[in-house]
């Protein structure tokens, strides 16, 4: 059915395992890290896992995995997609990731300038269920006072109580 | 000429009423002018109509609102008609309405701050609201004119209901007072019960006969083409409406309470418009009533009960206006009785003649009562007294009105009342038991009427000079500073304005001299005759009552009602406590039902609405716990969602 491939070939297992590893590390970074930069890196790893899968998927024959499964396990097959949609999409992902990391790093930078920290657990004021949530944010701790994260977490700060 | 007169007598007050209601903010001057012009125009048109009718004969059908196709092949002709009945009653309505409008100008004038307290005078807390009042009076007049001229029962119903609305607005005019609001609602609801009867009768006639044109119905009824049962049912239903509007037993309870309205309104309602409408309706439909005698017997029984009962209640009243209200109920019962003993189509004469004389003397009485209330600042008769010494002319006018009420010769009230009794006498000699009933009860009522009329005279006109009695007047009052030695009209607290006294003299003329009409009567009352024996009996009984009441002060009691046992007097004063019965039978069940409906609405229907709000709030409270503020937490939800989507994709594919 599909003609044999002339050039070098690659087994599908390699890129899939790589993508799985990248995704796993990325999810770990997203969920377990407290530092904003490291969380960001986790997100980037997830994106790259997706990119690897896209490139690998674009090399699949017509009919995708099902078609591949029907042929012999060891017989290499030609990619059926002349436009290489998976690879083009990966270029888009890389571009968007570059823009995204620029914005995200700018946010992290501003956060650090304001709070002297990039610890995500220290900046929870916007969450309604968070212990530092206040209904009237203008009376709460403001960034201009440059407080330490520990005092920013407590709703009652000494300088507001003092006359 | 007849047509234009009839048409204009309805249209002119209606237009001026609409203009007055829409332009109430243009000021008092304009309101006064438009109100007086509206009623004056109505009166002029009615006079033109009367001249036309007397010269050219009646006009059976005058195009007014055109024809309405109500479906089922039935077309209602909303036309007016003009005959002697409508023209004469319209003139009476116009005269009384014009007098009331002119009187109201003075009655609602802004009074100087000194002088006694006037119940109806304007204050910053309770303004007179004269423009709306005047326009509503004009509307009232227009509605009555429509009832009088309607040639079709459906058209009549329109005027009938408009009158109910106007009476509600005017009785509750001083809406700052809870009593006035209650009286207005009561008047509206009680008359509404009767109005339902009229509405059902109209529907019944449309369903059975396909027409509500009075002429057609009368022709068919005379020819016996209408099913007797249907006709009797419709006429008895109409009697319910008559009892409501004309304040006859058992729907009379609203009228004494309606005294909460301004006094000129009492004059208007009692003399010419509202209560007269019921009697007018029976007179207008007399050809139908004659076709089935049962309905007239019902009317005669109602009238007899009301006549005597209301007269006895009037005897025990302490409030002058309530006394006059009960006397109205009694006198309207005379009218209804006069029509109900009719033997043929000319039998409307005694009832309508009494309606006219009653319109004159009752309007006069109420307007004089308004003046007296103006002067003394109280509506209670024991606060009055000595009117004859202070205001001789006013007292004589009051006496003239009372003479008409008691039926003393030779004033108009004598001729009309004796005409009713004579008609009853004739019916009795024709072998009708209703004639005997009306005759006997009417004669007895003559005596009681004389009694309470004499009592009113002795308490208001004679009696102590309360206003100049230092023992009765409060300390520091301006009244006590008057020199007691020369009690003369110049020294009363304030002179009555001319606009309040002129209508009295205008109304005094027909009160005194209406009997002269009988010298050369129009066709409507040509059949009227006054039997010598009956009239002498009635007049003697009336005179005996007056004399009895007047002799009471000489015998030591200033008030003839003191002779009654205390319990009976209280019972009569409260109108036989029918209000309590009504309260127990109607008001409380209705209120209980209303509370039940309210509870059902708030506890069942609204519960679903409130329940959705509760569920939403509870759901929000749960969901806000996910809003922890930790960015990582949000990402965790994202990952969970992605995994779930992936698992779902794998399971489903």
Interface residues (C-beta under 8 A of the other chain):
Chain A: X27 X30 X31 X33 X34 X36 X39 X120 X121 X123 X124 X125 X126 X127 X128 X129 X130 X132 X133
Chain B: X624 X625 X626 X627 X628 X629 X630 X631 X632 X635 X636 X639
